Amino acid sequence: MQSPSEFLPTPISGNAHQPEPFSHVFTTLLNHTNNTQLQAEQHMAELEAGQDNLIETVMSIQKASQTMSMLIQVRNHIVEGYHETFNQQV
């Protein structure tokens, strides 16, 4: 599983290291969100089969909900920035 620190910008140390492109950061965020959704679904299926406990299931569902909310907020900020850039007077 990936930690939230993996989504932070990579510091630049000298000219030899280039920061990760935004597309890579956003793809990582999408993959992390997808993984948490799949884990929550797996926990729910295991709970229905009587193989998982309720606390772990609720925690995985909450984590999936929070990562989806974060992804939606990032998307909204990207769209807002695009609109502001597109509507600028030149």
N, C-alpha and C positions, 0 to 999 in steps of 0.2 A: 504494500500500500504506500502511496506517496504522501509526503508530509506537506502541510501548507507552505513551508519555506521554499519548496520547489517552484512555487508560482511567483516568487519575488524576482525582481530584475537581477540579473547577474552583474556584479560590480566589474568595472573595467579597470584592469591593472596594467598600465602602459598601453602601447599601441599594438601589441602582439595579440591581444585577446579581444575578439569581437563579441558584443552581447548577442544573446539568442534572438532570432527574429520573432516578432510578435506572433506569427502564424504557429511557431513551435510552442510557444507559451499557451496560446489558446487551444491548440490541439491537446496539449497535456491536461489542461483544465477540462476539456470535453471528455477525454478518456477517464480521468479521475471521477467525474460525475457519473459517467456510464458504469464504471466499476462499483461505485457505491449503490447505484440503483439495482444492479444485478445482485449484489450481496444482500440487499434488503429483500428482494424477491426470493432469494434462496432461503433466507431466515424465515420468511413467511411460510414458504412451502414446508420447511422442516417443522415449524410450529404446528401446522395443520396435520402433519404426520405424527406429531407427538415426540419428535426427536430434538427439539430445541427449546430453550427456556424463554419465557415471555420478556424478561429484562433485556436480553441480548437482541431480541427481535425489535423491541421498541427503540432501543438505542440505534440499531442499524437503520430503521425507518426514519428516525429523527436526523441522523447524519445524512442520509440520502436527500431528505427534504432541505436541509441547510445547504448542501452542495449545489442542489438545483437552484435554490434561491440566489446563491452567489453567482452562478452562471448566468442567470437571467439579469441580475444587476449589471454584470460586466457587459452583456449584450446590449442592454439599454444605454449604458454609457457610450459604447461604441457607436450605436445608431445616433445618439444625441450629438456626439462629436462630428460624425459624418454630416448631419444636417447643418450644424453650425458652420462647418467648412464649406459646404455646398452653397449656403446662403450668404456667404461673405461677399461684400462689394469689392470689386477690383478696379 
